[in-house]
Structures are given as structure tokens and as C-alpha cells.
Amino acid sequence: MTRQKTFETKKKVEEKAILIGLITPDSPKKYSEPLAELASLANTAGAEVLGCVTQNRPKPHAASYLGQGKLEQVKSMAEKQGANLIICDDDLLPTQSKNIEKITGRRVVDRTELILHIFATNSKTSEAKLQVELAQLKYFMPKLKRLWQHLDRYEGGIGTRGPGEKQIESDKRIIKKKIGDLAQCIKKIEERKSREVAERANKFLTVALIGYTNAGKSTLMNLITNADVLVEDKLFSTLDTRTRLWNIEGRKILLSDTVGFIEKLPHALVASFRATLEEARQADLLLHVVDSSHPDAAQQVEVVNKVLEEIGLQEKPILLVLNKTDLVKDNVDFSHLRILYPEHVAMSAKKGINLLELEKKVLYLLESQMVDLNLTLPMSEGKWLSWFEEYTRILEKTWDEKNIYYKIRLTQANADWLMATLGNGEK
């Protein structure tokens, strides 16, 4: 994988990779193939996977991640298969990367570096690019010395000593300043985004699509809103939040598609993409989309739930959407999934199966959060009628010579906002 922007190499090659990983006592027991997800990430990044090597260890080898003998096996496989890259399923210390490269004679990329590359490649908006660049700089700065040595070797400078300690310290100062500048920029974006999302939430019911990457969120959004969102069978094909209008039985709902989650999602990326996740934070309802045909579907649900907890969204109303039912091959696993998560809607976004059930369930869950509000407005404030018709459900409307009396149904957040704006109202 070629470095993005600051860390881009001068020379591009066709990537042929050997994947390496550990199986520890803490590894998820339900994974069908330990390195299957890493292989998907590698393919998304444009690398051809030629082989996989795993080792059972209680913890990573402090100096080389895998043991010496296992790395010799990796070297032998790489030589036979013609691989030029080693991709590790975990984050590596600089010493570990250096020793793996030394033993195998191949470049080494760890999991976070791989994901950062994919994010950098897929980011389209200036906002997403800033977020990725910040995450990259935070990740690479502690590894700056190894990175310089790595680039020198890759560019043909055999035997060179790199830029020297003074140059590295100078680069660190430059990167620290850049990190500070980017953080300030992103903070302003977060504040603006929060205001924009909150303003929309004061008018519309809001729903956000969340879920493991490649679960079919964009396909579902296209089905619901005819949004024509790009759909690819790749991980992280959606990085920039998209919001479209969803009309259910005359109710206008804003639907947002957000970045997918993944096992061991880099913390730097979670922090950098906080503004992107603002749509989910402000939503009245989260639709947790699951690829029910995936052999590790239950594990993926737990990964998403863990990330939601980390970013403080675990208490949000959530509806599980078991997607891709048309691709389910193991009915036993699927039945187990449905029993494990009884509150769900099973459907196929690609085939349009069970969309009506989803819409009914969404409307029910949204309305269960709503409150009835009694308002008294003078005749001169009749302009509010169009707002009520657009954004609430009018239950009653009466009037006399001086006032108009409304009973409307709306979300708790909208009710609080309206009472504060108008200075009256009774629930």
C-alpha cells in the first residue's frame, strides 16, 4: 500500500501479500476464519492475498510479534509465492515491525496502517480527508524513525542511515503543529455539524443507519429513499455521512447513512470521525443493519454494540435489521441469530423483501417516543400552522376570537424546543 500524502512513497508496486495473525485465549471463539476480515481489508486496499499464517500464543512476542520459527515459515511462504508485503492483523510496535522486516525481507504493514490507507483512498469530502489526515499523523508520529528508514530502503538507498536524529526531531515538531492545526479545524467542523444536525432534529424525525462495514447500509438507503448511493462489495465504501428524506405514511423522516464499524477499529479513527457520527448521536432511532448471511454475524453485532458503548450511544433506541436474508445458507445459524436478538426485522434490501414491515416497525418505535403537547397561540401567530402540519401530527385544533388551541404529537426533543421558543405549552 502506498503511503498517502505526507508518507507517500515514490515508487508504486503491485502488492502481493502474506497475512499474519495471532490466536490468543482472548480471541473471539466464534470467528469462522481468523484472518478472513484482514483478507477483505487487504483486497479492498488493492493487495492480492497469497497466503495466511497464524500462531497460537498467549500474547504477541515482545520483539517480533510471532516467534522466530513462525516468521521463518512466513519468509519461506513469501519466497515461494512471490509476496512482497506482510500484513499483520494487529498493531505493531516499531521494534516488532523492524524485526519482522529483517527476518522476512519484506515490507510490513499493520492493521491500523492498512485501515488508514483504505480510509484515505475512500474519503471524498474535505471533511473526511481532514479527519483521515489527522488520524494518520497521530498514528505515524511515534513511528517516524522506522518510517524514514523504511522509505530509504524502499527508494533504493541501501546502507543509508536515514535523515538523522535532528531531522527526525524537526519533523516531529512540524507534525505536532500540523496535528494541532487539524484538530482545531475538525473541532470547528464538529461544532458546525452539531448545530446543523440539531437544527434538523428540531424539525424532522431522524433515523441513522449504523452497522458493521459491508452489512448493506447503503443498499438499504437506496431502497428506502432512491438516493442512488454508491454500493460496492468492499469494506468502508461509505465514509461520508449522507442524509436523505424518507416518507412513511405521510411522515417525513431524515435518514442518514454512516461509516461502518469493524473489529479493532483504530481509536484514532473513532476520535477523528466523531463529527461524522454526530448524525447517529442526534438521531431519534438507530437502525443497526446486520449481514445475516455472514458466518460471524453475531460476533459483528457485538463489535458494533461495543463501539456504540465506547462513543456513548448504547442507550439510544435501536432496531436490529437482519439484512441479506436472500443470501442466508445456514438456516440453523440464522434461526439462532433471530432467537439471540428477538427485537428485529428480517429483510433483504437488495430484493426489497419486507420493507413494509421495516417501515411499520420504525414508525411505531418513533411514535412511541413522542409526546402530546397542548399549545395556545394568539391569532397573530397563525404562521405556526404550516410548521405544525409539516413537522408534527395535529391531533386537535380549535379556536375562539383571540386564540388558536392546538394539541399536537411530536418528539420529546421537538416539544422541549417548541415550548422554549414559544414560551408556553403543556404536556
C-alpha positions in Angstrom: 0.0 0.0 0.0 1.5 3.4 -1.0 1.6 6.0 1.8 -1.0 8.8 1.5 0.1 12.5 1.3 2.9 13.1 3.8 4.0 9.4 3.8 3.6 8.6 0.1 6.4 6.6 -1.4 8.0 7.5 -4.7 7.6 4.0 -6.2 4.4 2.0 -6.7 4.4 -1.7 -7.0 1.8 -4.4 -7.3 1.1 -5.6 -3.8 1.2 -9.4 -3.2 0.7 -10.1 0.5 1.1 -12.8 3.2 -1.2 -12.2 6.1 -0.1 -13.0 9.7 -2.0 -13.1 13.0 -2.3 -14.5 16.5 -4.9 -16.7 18.0 -4.8 -15.9 21.7 -7.0 -17.0 24.6 -8.8 -13.6 24.2 -9.5 -14.1 20.5 -13.3 -14.4 19.6 -14.2 -18.1 19.6 -16.9 -17.7 17.1 -14.8 -16.5 14.2 -15.1 -19.0 11.3 -11.8 -17.9 9.7 -9.4 -15.8 11.9 -7.9 -13.8 9.0 -10.9 -13.6 6.7 -11.6 -10.0 7.6 -8.0 -9.0 7.2 -8.1 -10.6 3.8 -11.1 -8.5 2.9 -9.4 -5.4 4.1 -6.3 -6.2 2.0 -8.4 -6.8 -1.1 -10.2 -3.5 -0.6 -6.8 -1.8 -0.4 -5.8 -3.4 -3.7 -3.5 -6.2 -2.5 -3.6 -9.8 -3.7 -3.5 -12.2 -0.7 -1.3 -15.2 -1.4 -1.3 -16.9 1.9 -2.0 -16.7 5.7 0.0 -17.7 8.7 -1.4 -17.8 12.3 0.2 -18.8 15.6 -1.4 -19.8 18.9 0.3 -17.7 21.6 -0.9 -16.3 24.9 0.3 -12.9 23.8 2.5 -11.3 21.0 6.2 -11.9 21.1 7.6 -8.7 22.5 10.3 -8.3 19.9 8.8 -9.9 16.8 5.0 -10.4 17.3 5.3 -14.0 16.0 8.0 -16.4 17.2 11.3 -16.7 15.2 10.4 -20.2 13.8 7.0 -19.0 12.6 8.5 -15.9 11.0 10.9 -18.2 9.1 7.8 -20.0 7.9 6.4 -16.7 6.7 9.6 -15.9 4.9 9.6 -19.3 3.2 6.0 -18.9 2.1 6.7 -15.3 0.8 9.6 -16.5 -1.3 7.7 -19.4 -2.8 4.6 -17.3 -3.5 6.4 -14.2 -4.7 5.0 -12.0 -2.0 6.4 -8.5 -1.4 4.3 -7.5 1.6 3.5 -8.8 5.1 0.2 -7.6 6.6 -0.3 -8.1 10.3 -3.8 -8.4 11.9 -2.8 -6.3 14.9 -1.0 -3.1 15.6 2.8 -3.5 15.8 5.4 -1.7 17.9 8.3 -0.2 15.9 10.7 -2.8 17.1 8.3 -5.6 16.1 7.9 -4.2 12.6 11.6 -3.8 12.2 12.3 -7.4 13.3 9.6 -8.9 11.0 11.1 -6.9 8.1 14.6 -8.0 9.0 13.6 -11.7 9.2 11.3 -11.9 6.2 13.0 -9.4 3.9 9.6 -7.9 3.1 7.8 -4.6 3.9 5.4 -4.8 6.8 2.0 -3.1 7.3 -0.1 -3.5 10.4 -3.9 -3.4 10.7 -4.2 0.2 11.6 -1.9 1.3 8.8 -4.0 -0.8 6.4 -7.3 0.7 7.5 -5.9 4.2 7.4 -4.8 3.6 3.8 -8.4 2.5 2.9 -9.9 5.5 4.6 -7.5 7.8 2.8 -8.4 6.2 -0.5 -12.1 6.3 0.0 -12.6 9.7 1.6 -14.3 12.1 -0.8 -15.2 15.3 1.1 -12.8 17.8 2.5 -14.1 17.0 6.0 -13.4 13.3 5.7 -9.9 13.9 4.3 -9.0 16.2 7.2 -10.2 13.5 9.6 -8.2 10.8 8.0 -5.1 13.0 7.8 -5.3 13.7 11.5 -5.6 10.0 12.3 -2.6 9.3 10.0 -0.4 11.8 11.6 -1.3 10.7 15.1 -0.5 7.1 14.1 2.7 7.7 12.3 4.4 10.2 14.5 5.7 7.7 17.2 6.9 5.5 14.3 8.7 8.3 12.4 12.2 6.9 12.8 11.3 3.5 11.4 9.2 5.1 8.7 12.2 7.1 7.4 14.4 4.0 7.4 11.7 2.1 5.7 11.3 4.7 2.9 15.0 4.9 2.4 15.2 1.2 1.8 12.2 1.2 -0.4 13.6 4.0 -2.6 16.8 2.2 -3.1 19.0 3.8 -0.6 20.7 0.6 0.6 23.0 1.2 3.5 21.9 4.8 4.1 21.3 5.9 7.7 18.2 7.9 7.1 17.8 11.6 7.8 19.4 11.7 11.2 18.1 12.5 14.7 18.0 16.3 14.1 15.8 15.8 11.0 13.5 13.4 12.8 13.1 15.8 15.8 12.4 18.7 13.3 9.8 16.5 11.5 8.2 15.7 14.9 7.8 19.4 15.6 6.2 20.0 12.2 3.8 17.1 12.6 2.8 18.2 16.2 2.0 21.6 14.8 0.0 20.1 11.9 -1.9 17.8 14.4 -2.8 20.9 16.4 -4.0 22.8 13.3 -6.0 19.9 12.0 -7.6 19.3 15.5 -8.7 22.9 15.6 -10.1 22.7 12.1 -12.0 19.5 12.9 -13.3 21.0 16.2 -14.9 23.8 14.2 -16.4 21.2 11.8 -17.8 19.3 14.8 -19.4 22.4 16.3 -20.9 23.4 12.9 -22.0 19.8 12.2 -23.6 19.6 15.7 -25.6 22.8 15.1 -26.7 21.7 11.7 -27.8 18.3 12.9 -29.6 19.7 16.0 -31.4 22.2 13.8 -32.7 19.4 11.5 -33.6 17.4 14.5 -35.9 20.2 15.7 -37.9 19.9 12.6 -37.8 16.2 11.4 -37.8 12.8 13.0 -34.3 11.4 12.4 -33.1 7.9 11.9 -29.4 6.8 11.4 -28.1 3.6 9.8 -25.3 2.0 11.7 -23.6 -1.4 11.5 -20.6 -3.4 10.6 -18.9 -2.4 7.4 -20.4 -4.1 4.3 -23.6 -5.0 6.0 -25.7 -3.4 3.3 -26.5 0.1 4.8 -26.1 1.9 1.5 -28.2 -0.6 -0.3 -31.0 -0.2 2.3 -30.7 3.6 1.9 -31.1 3.3 -1.8 -34.2 1.1 -1.4 -35.8 3.5 1.1 -35.0 6.8 -0.4 -34.0 6.2 -4.1 -30.8 8.1 -3.0 -28.5 6.5 -5.7 -25.8 6.0 -3.1 -22.7 4.1 -4.3 -22.9 0.4 -3.4 -19.8 -1.7 -3.5 -18.8 -5.1 -2.2 -15.9 -3.5 -0.4 -15.2 -2.6 3.2 -15.6 1.1 4.1 -17.1 2.1 0.8 -19.1 4.7 2.8 -17.1 7.2 4.8 -19.0 10.4 4.4 -22.4 10.7 6.1 -25.3 11.0 3.6 -28.8 12.2 4.7 -32.0 11.8 2.6 -35.7 12.1 3.1 -37.8 9.0 4.0 -41.5 9.3 3.7 -43.5 6.8 5.8 -47.3 7.1 5.6 -47.0 10.9 5.1 -44.5 11.3 7.9 -41.2 13.0 6.8 -38.2 11.3 8.3 -34.5 12.2 7.8 -32.4 9.0 7.2 -28.6 9.1 7.5 -26.0 6.5 6.3 -22.9 6.5 8.5 -19.4 5.0 8.4 -19.3 1.2 9.1 -17.7 -0.3 12.2 -15.2 -3.1 12.3 -13.3 -5.3 14.8 -10.3 -3.5 16.3 -11.3 -0.1 14.7 -8.4 2.2 15.4 -9.1 4.6 18.2 -7.5 7.5 16.3 -10.2 7.0 13.6 -13.1 6.8 16.1 -11.9 10.1 17.6 -11.3 11.8 14.2 -14.7 10.7 12.8 -16.7 11.9 15.8 -18.2 14.7 13.7 -19.3 12.1 11.1 -21.0 10.1 13.8 -22.9 13.2 15.0 -25.9 12.1 12.8 -26.1 8.9 14.9 -25.7 10.8 18.2 -28.7 13.1 17.4 -30.9 10.5 15.8 -34.3 9.5 17.4 -33.7 5.9 16.3 -30.7 3.8 15.2 -31.2 1.1 12.6 -28.4 -1.5 13.3 -28.0 -3.2 9.9 -26.5 -6.7 10.1 -25.4 -9.0 7.3 -27.4 -12.0 8.5 -25.7 -14.3 5.9 -22.3 -13.8 7.3 -21.0 -16.7 9.4 -19.7 -14.3 12.1 -22.9 -12.1 12.2 -23.5 -12.5 15.9 -19.9 -11.5 16.6 -20.2 -8.5 14.3 -23.3 -7.4 16.2 -21.3 -7.5 19.5 -18.5 -5.5 17.9 -20.9 -2.7 16.8 -22.5 -2.7 20.3 -19.1 -2.3 21.9 -18.2 0.7 19.7 -21.6 2.2 20.4 -20.8 1.9 24.1 -17.4 3.5 23.6 -18.9 6.6 21.9 -21.8 6.8 24.4 -24.7 5.7 22.2 -25.6 2.4 23.8 -28.8 3.9 25.4 -30.2 5.1 22.1 -33.4 3.3 20.8 -32.1 0.7 18.4 -33.8 -1.6 15.9 -31.8 -4.6 14.6 -32.2 -5.1 10.8 -31.2 -8.6 9.8 -30.3 -7.9 6.2 -29.3 -10.1 3.2 -31.8 -12.9 4.1 -31.8 -13.8 0.4 -28.2 -14.9 0.8 -28.6 -17.0 4.0 -27.3 -20.5 3.5 -27.2 -21.8 7.1 -30.7 -21.7 8.5 -29.6 -23.0 11.8 -27.2 -20.0 12.3 -29.9 -17.7 11.1 -32.5 -19.1 13.5 -30.0 -18.8 16.3 -29.4 -15.2 15.3 -33.2 -14.4 15.4 -33.5 -16.1 18.8 -30.5 -14.2 20.1 -31.9 -10.9 19.1 -35.7 -11.2 19.2 -36.4 -7.5 18.5 -35.5 -7.4 14.8 -36.8 -7.1 11.3 -35.5 -9.7 8.8 -35.3 -8.4 5.2 -33.4 -8.2 2.0 -32.6 -4.6 0.9 -31.3 -5.8 -2.4 -34.5 -7.7 -3.2 -36.8 -5.3 -1.4 -38.2 -8.0 0.8 -40.0 -7.0 4.0 -39.6 -3.2 3.5 -43.2 -2.6 4.6 -42.6 -4.4 7.9 -39.5 -2.3 8.5 -41.4 0.9 7.8 -44.2 -0.1 10.2 -41.8 -1.0 13.0 -39.8 2.2 12.5 -42.9 4.4 12.7 -44.1 2.5 15.8 -40.8 3.0 17.6 -40.6 6.6 16.6 -44.2 7.4 17.7 -43.6 5.5 21.0 -41.1 8.2 21.9 -43.5 11.0 21.1 -45.5 13.2 23.5 -48.7 15.1 23.1 -48.4 18.9 23.6 -51.2 21.4 24.2 -50.5 24.9 22.9 -52.3 28.2 23.0 -51.4 30.7 20.3 -52.8 34.1 19.6 -54.5 34.5 16.2 -51.5 36.6 15.1 -49.3 33.5 15.4 -51.2 31.5 12.8 -48.0 31.2 10.8 -47.1 28.2 13.0 -49.8 26.2 11.5 -47.7 25.3 8.4 -44.8 24.3 10.7 -47.1 22.0 12.7 -48.5 20.4 9.6 -45.0 19.8 8.2 -43.2 18.5 11.3 -45.9 17.3 13.8 -49.1 15.3 13.9 -52.0 17.7 14.7 -54.5 15.8 16.9 -56.9 18.7 17.7 -57.3 22.3 16.5 -59.9 24.7 17.9 -60.2 28.5 18.2 -62.1 31.4 19.5 -61.9 35.2 18.8 -58.5 35.6 20.3 -56.6 32.3 20.3 -55.9 29.1 18.4 -55.7 25.9 20.6 -53.6 23.0 19.3 -53.0 19.5 20.5 -50.0 18.1 18.6 -47.9 15.0 18.8 -44.1 15.3 18.4 -40.8 14.1 19.7 -39.7 15.0 23.2 -36.8 17.0 21.8 -39.1 18.9 19.5 -41.6 19.5 22.3 -38.9 21.0 24.6 -37.6 23.2 21.7 -41.1 24.4 20.8 -42.0 25.2 24.4 -38.8 27.2 24.9 -39.3 29.0 21.6 -43.0 29.9 22.1 -42.8 30.3 25.9 -45.9 28.2 26.5 -47.2 24.7 26.2 -48.5 21.9 28.4 -47.8 18.2 28.1 
